[in-house]
């Protein structure tokens, strides 16, 4: 499933590979290893005396959700996390002046016994099958993912590479990201349920997903147009992983990106991204909040 690419790379060559559907795997990167080590120290300090991977044995689901949300906020706001991530991307070949990045997100997926029904929470939900582009409408978007602790086939997420160019029935035409973001900003980010925050597949995927199995210190990059989904976690351990999204600003302006085979959302949402060099919101740089996508006559 994975392709490789020598580093440092030419950003446009990298993006062309992503737009063509390649799923790029980068072996152990020193900056990613440092980010993993920093994150583990943060978690093990904040969740002490409990092991982050076994915290479900000690805390109620409600208490886990609260603790994880606090860790997510601290992680996202950490200047050290931001420094390490910027250093990693610049080391790969990107120029921070030309790159925009989404929020740096630490995801928790607790163990769940078979048949156990836990309350849905944005902090701990297993994300359903989707393409990111069904909601964002940004086909120049690249997704990045890396484990913080080791993962297994029962404790990861899956990509569906065989569905790359296959149109799938989905709810993107009725998905209003503008309304969701406005509600989230007024009521608090975690007030929006995980199921509400993405459009959904209508029916079941005809293909099997491929579990992502890489080691801490490695990471993968793939187009936001790739179908993917969380794997239900009944492994006995919590899955903790890092994710974010980037795009080349000029590619968005020029309309470059992955093919749109089945996305119908009414808005593009550049306001989710900030220029890496100075933190300016991309929608402010482009002079707009929400963009109606171009539709060919």
C-alpha positions as CSV (number, residue, x, y, z in Angstrom):
1,X,0.0,0.0,0.0
2,X,2.8,2.4,0.8
3,X,5.2,4.2,-1.5
4,X,8.5,5.9,-0.5
5,X,10.1,9.2,-1.4
6,X,13.7,10.4,-0.8
7,X,14.0,13.4,1.5
8,X,14.4,16.3,1.4
9,X,12.0,16.4,-1.5
10,X,10.6,18.9,-3.9
11,X,7.2,19.9,-2.4
12,X,5.5,20.0,-5.8
13,X,6.8,16.6,-6.7
14,X,5.6,15.3,-3.3
15,X,2.1,16.9,-3.8
16,X,1.9,15.4,-7.3
17,X,2.4,12.0,-5.8
18,X,-0.3,12.6,-3.2
19,X,-2.7,14.0,-5.7
20,X,-2.2,10.8,-7.8
21,X,-3.3,8.7,-4.8
22,X,0.1,7.5,-3.4
23,X,0.3,6.8,0.3
24,X,3.8,7.8,1.3
25,X,5.5,6.2,4.3
26,X,8.5,7.9,5.9
27,X,10.8,5.8,8.0
28,X,11.9,6.9,11.5
29,X,12.4,10.7,11.4
30,X,14.4,12.3,14.2
31,X,11.9,15.1,14.6
32,X,9.0,12.7,14.7
33,X,10.8,10.5,17.2
34,X,11.4,13.7,19.3
35,X,7.7,14.6,19.0
36,X,6.7,11.0,20.1
37,X,9.0,11.3,23.1
38,X,7.7,14.7,24.1
39,X,4.1,13.6,23.8
40,X,4.7,10.4,25.8
41,X,6.2,12.5,28.6
42,X,3.3,14.9,28.5
43,X,0.7,12.1,28.7
44,X,2.5,10.0,31.4
45,X,2.9,13.1,33.5
46,X,-0.7,14.3,33.1
47,X,-2.3,10.8,33.5
48,X,0.0,9.6,36.3
49,X,-0.1,7.2,38.1
50,X,-2.0,5.4,35.3
51,X,-0.5,4.1,32.1
52,X,-2.0,6.0,29.2
53,X,-2.6,2.7,27.3
54,X,-4.4,1.1,30.2
55,X,-6.3,4.1,31.6
56,X,-9.7,2.5,30.9
57,X,-8.9,0.0,33.7
58,X,-8.8,2.9,36.2
59,X,-11.1,5.7,35.1
60,X,-14.7,5.8,33.9
61,X,-15.3,6.6,30.3
62,X,-16.6,10.1,31.2
63,X,-13.4,10.8,33.3
64,X,-11.2,9.5,30.5
65,X,-12.9,11.8,28.0
66,X,-12.3,14.7,30.3
67,X,-8.6,13.9,30.8
68,X,-8.0,13.2,27.1
69,X,-9.6,16.6,26.2
70,X,-7.3,18.4,28.6
71,X,-4.3,16.5,27.1
72,X,-5.5,17.4,23.5
73,X,-5.7,21.1,24.4
74,X,-2.3,21.2,26.0
75,X,-0.7,19.3,23.1
76,X,-2.3,21.5,20.4
77,X,-1.2,24.7,22.2
78,X,2.4,23.5,23.0
79,X,5.1,25.7,21.4
80,X,7.4,22.7,21.5
81,X,5.0,20.5,19.6
82,X,4.6,23.2,17.0
83,X,8.4,23.7,16.8
84,X,9.0,20.0,16.3
85,X,6.3,19.6,13.7
86,X,7.5,22.7,11.7
87,X,11.1,21.4,11.9
88,X,10.0,18.0,10.6
89,X,8.1,19.5,7.6
90,X,11.0,21.8,6.8
91,X,13.4,18.9,7.0
92,X,11.3,17.0,4.5
93,X,11.5,19.9,2.1
94,X,8.6,22.3,2.7
95,X,8.9,26.1,3.0
96,X,6.8,27.3,5.9
97,X,6.0,30.5,4.0
98,X,4.1,28.5,1.4
99,X,2.5,25.8,3.5
100,X,-0.7,25.9,5.6
101,X,-1.5,23.5,8.4
102,X,-4.6,22.4,10.3
103,X,-4.7,22.0,14.1
104,X,-2.2,19.5,15.5
105,X,-4.5,16.8,16.9
106,X,-3.8,14.0,19.4
107,X,-6.4,11.3,19.0
108,X,-7.5,8.8,21.7
109,X,-9.4,5.6,21.0
110,X,-10.0,3.7,24.2
111,X,-10.5,-0.1,24.4
112,X,-14.1,-1.1,24.1
113,X,-15.4,-4.6,24.9
114,X,-17.4,-6.3,22.1
115,X,-21.0,-5.3,22.4
116,X,-20.2,-2.5,24.8
117,X,-22.0,0.8,24.0
118,X,-20.1,3.9,25.1
119,X,-21.3,7.4,24.9
120,X,-20.2,9.1,21.7
121,X,-17.6,11.8,22.2
122,X,-15.5,13.9,19.8
123,X,-12.5,13.3,22.0
124,X,-12.6,9.5,21.9
125,X,-14.9,8.4,19.0
126,X,-13.9,5.8,16.4
127,X,-14.3,7.9,13.3
128,X,-16.6,6.4,10.7
129,X,-15.8,5.7,7.0
130,X,-15.3,8.9,5.1
131,X,-13.2,11.0,2.8
132,X,-12.0,14.2,4.4
133,X,-12.8,16.0,1.1
134,X,-16.5,15.2,1.5
135,X,-16.5,17.9,4.2
136,X,-13.6,20.2,3.6
137,X,-13.9,20.3,-0.3
138,X,-10.1,21.0,-0.3
139,X,-8.6,18.6,-2.9
140,X,-5.1,19.9,-2.3
141,X,-5.3,18.7,1.3
142,X,-2.7,16.2,2.5
143,X,-3.4,14.1,5.7
144,X,-0.5,13.1,8.0
145,X,-0.8,10.4,10.7
146,X,1.6,8.8,13.1
147,X,1.3,6.5,16.2
148,X,2.5,7.8,19.6
149,X,2.6,4.3,21.0
150,X,2.8,1.0,19.1
151,X,-0.4,0.0,17.2
152,X,-1.8,-3.3,16.0
153,X,-4.4,-4.4,13.4
154,X,-7.0,-4.1,16.2
155,X,-5.9,-0.7,17.3
156,X,-5.3,1.7,14.3
157,X,-7.2,3.1,11.4
158,X,-7.7,1.7,7.9
159,X,-7.3,3.2,4.4
160,X,-9.3,1.9,1.4
161,X,-6.9,2.5,-1.6
162,X,-9.0,0.4,-4.0
163,X,-11.8,3.0,-3.6
164,X,-9.5,5.9,-4.7
165,X,-11.4,6.5,-8.0
166,X,-14.6,4.8,-7.2
167,X,-17.6,7.1,-6.7
168,X,-19.5,6.3,-3.4
169,X,-22.9,7.4,-2.3
170,X,-22.6,9.8,0.6
171,X,-24.2,12.7,2.4
172,X,-21.8,15.4,1.4
173,X,-24.4,17.4,-0.6
174,X,-26.3,18.1,2.6
175,X,-23.2,18.7,4.7
176,X,-22.9,22.4,5.9
177,X,-19.5,22.9,7.3
178,X,-20.2,26.6,7.7
179,X,-23.0,25.9,10.1
180,X,-21.1,23.3,12.0
181,X,-18.1,25.6,12.5
182,X,-20.2,28.5,13.6
183,X,-22.0,26.3,16.1
184,X,-18.7,24.9,17.3
185,X,-17.2,28.4,17.8
186,X,-20.2,29.6,19.8
187,X,-20.6,26.5,22.0
188,X,-17.0,25.2,22.2
189,X,-15.0,23.0,19.9
190,X,-15.8,19.7,21.7
191,X,-19.5,20.4,21.6
192,X,-19.8,19.1,18.1
193,X,-20.3,15.3,18.0
194,X,-17.8,13.3,16.0
195,X,-20.5,11.8,13.8
196,X,-21.9,15.3,13.0
197,X,-18.4,16.7,12.0
198,X,-18.1,14.5,8.8
199,X,-20.4,13.4,6.0
200,X,-21.2,9.7,5.9
201,X,-21.2,6.9,3.4
202,X,-24.6,5.7,2.4
203,X,-24.4,1.9,2.8
204,X,-21.4,-0.2,3.4
205,X,-18.0,-0.1,1.5
206,X,-17.6,-3.0,-1.0
207,X,-13.9,-3.3,-0.3
208,X,-11.9,-4.2,2.8
209,X,-9.8,-1.5,4.4
210,X,-6.0,-2.0,4.9
211,X,-5.0,-1.4,8.5
212,X,-2.2,1.2,8.9
213,X,0.7,-0.5,10.8
214,X,3.7,1.7,11.2
215,X,6.1,2.2,14.2
216,X,6.3,5.2,16.5
217,X,8.7,7.7,14.9
218,X,7.4,6.9,11.4
219,X,4.6,8.7,9.7
220,X,2.4,8.5,6.6
221,X,1.0,11.1,4.2
222,X,-2.0,10.6,2.0
223,X,-4.6,12.7,0.1
224,X,-7.7,13.8,2.0
225,X,-9.6,12.3,-0.9
226,X,-8.6,8.7,0.2
227,X,-11.4,6.8,2.0
228,X,-10.5,5.8,5.5
229,X,-12.0,4.8,8.8
230,X,-11.1,4.0,12.4
231,X,-10.8,0.4,13.3
232,X,-13.0,-0.7,16.3
233,X,-10.6,-1.1,19.2
234,X,-11.1,-4.2,21.3
235,X,-7.3,-4.8,21.7
236,X,-7.2,-4.2,25.5
237,X,-5.2,-1.0,25.1
238,X,-6.0,2.6,24.2
239,X,-4.8,3.8,20.8
240,X,-3.0,7.2,20.9
241,X,-2.0,8.8,17.6
242,X,-1.1,12.1,16.1
243,X,-2.8,13.6,13.0
244,X,-3.0,16.8,11.1
245,X,-3.5,18.1,7.6
246,X,-1.5,20.5,5.3
247,X,-1.8,22.1,1.9
248,X,0.4,24.1,-0.4
249,X,-1.2,27.5,-0.5
250,X,-0.5,28.2,-4.2
251,X,-1.9,24.8,-5.1
252,X,-5.2,25.8,-3.6
253,X,-5.2,29.1,-5.4
254,X,-4.3,27.4,-8.7
255,X,-7.0,24.7,-8.2
256,X,-4.5,21.8,-8.1
257,X,-5.3,18.6,-6.2
258,X,-6.7,15.1,-6.1
259,X,-9.6,14.2,-8.4
260,X,-13.1,14.7,-7.0
261,X,-15.0,11.6,-7.8
262,X,-18.0,12.0,-5.4
263,X,-17.8,15.1,-3.3
264,X,-20.7,17.6,-3.4
265,X,-20.3,19.8,-0.2
266,X,-21.4,23.4,-0.9
267,X,-18.4,25.0,0.8
268,X,-14.6,25.0,0.7
269,X,-13.2,25.7,4.2
270,X,-9.7,27.2,4.0
271,X,-10.3,28.8,7.5
272,X,-9.4,25.4,9.0
273,X,-5.7,26.1,8.1
274,X,-3.1,28.6,9.1
275,X,0.1,29.6,7.3
276,X,2.9,27.8,9.0
277,X,5.4,30.7,8.9
278,X,3.3,33.2,10.9
279,X,0.0,31.5,12.0
280,X,-2.2,33.7,9.8
281,X,-5.5,32.1,8.9
282,X,-5.7,31.0,5.3
283,X,-9.1,32.4,4.8
284,X,-7.8,35.9,5.9
285,X,-4.9,35.5,3.5
286,X,-7.3,34.6,0.7
287,X,-9.8,37.3,1.7
288,X,-12.7,35.0,2.3
289,X,-14.3,32.8,5.0
290,X,-16.0,30.1,3.0
291,X,-15.6,29.5,-0.7
292,X,-18.2,28.1,-3.0
293,X,-16.4,25.5,-5.1
294,X,-16.0,26.0,-8.9
295,X,-18.3,23.8,-10.9
296,X,-17.5,23.3,-14.5
297,X,-20.3,24.2,-16.9
